[in-house]
């Protein structure tokens, strides 16, 4: 090893002013390998968004200061690039043949350590359940009038491809205007109620679940919400969401209607205060104006943090959402 080496630090920079921490999900280079300027060095994840850290210069990777799965802060030194090649113990270890693990042909057990997005989801869900007093209330909503309104909107805005989900998002966003106590965050014993109503929508992707956010949803038309969610969902599946696409949420909506689920108890997306769950729409007989009629109904559920929200305000919010779905003009 030479006595003096010219080295360059690899620093974790923020992609957004709100970004504070990230998790390393993959190293593209091993210690001792050649590094070329602007080529991918490692992958880090923040707010369920994956970012590629590129090499700031040519050289050899001298150090990896943090390993896969490790939580790091903005400004941390991730590793060091040297202008001269350095043979390290780690590099020698990488050259040695690695022992193989044999699995019995009769065994079906596969042990995989959670990493990346799946590990982030696991951490967030456990944090949600262990740090909040979560209570769920359920009700049934008559969506018959909403379906007719939806058809009229699709005739007027055919490119928007409006679904019931979009109308319920709008109904929830408008309800939050009247029930601001459910719109905000609770973190580190500090309650912050937001004047902006930014509705996150849970989107299923191959690697798990991600929640892109529709900013100021209460101020947007149903057609605009539909078009924006289509773009965000496509970006989520393509892995091209930006940091701002998944941050600053104040409330979340989750739908399992497409999976034929009647009702469920959604888990709050921390550090938010509540989440609205949507079950499938079905037709069944209801008593309307003292007569039996076939109506389209769906289950709505609100899970809220009882530490900061009481049952009556949460129930009142759910009632307002129902009313908004029958009073759509």
Secondary structure, 3 states (H helix, E strand, C coil): CCCCCCEEEEECCCCCCCCCEEEEEEECCCCCCEECCCCEEEEEEECCEEEEEECCCCEEEEEECCCCCCEEECCCEEEEEECCCCCCHHHHHHHCCCCCCCCCCCCCCCCCCCCHHHHHHHHHHHHHHHHCCEEEEEEEEECHHHHHHHHHHHHHCHHHCCCHHHHHHHHHHHHHHHCHHHCEEEECCEEEECCCCCEEEEEEECCEEEEEEECCHHHCCHHHHHHHHHHHHHHHHHCCCCHHHCCCCCEEEEECHHHCCCCCCCCCCCCECEEEEEEEEEEEEEEECCEEEEEEEEEEEEEEECCCCCHHHHHHHHHHHHHHHHCCC
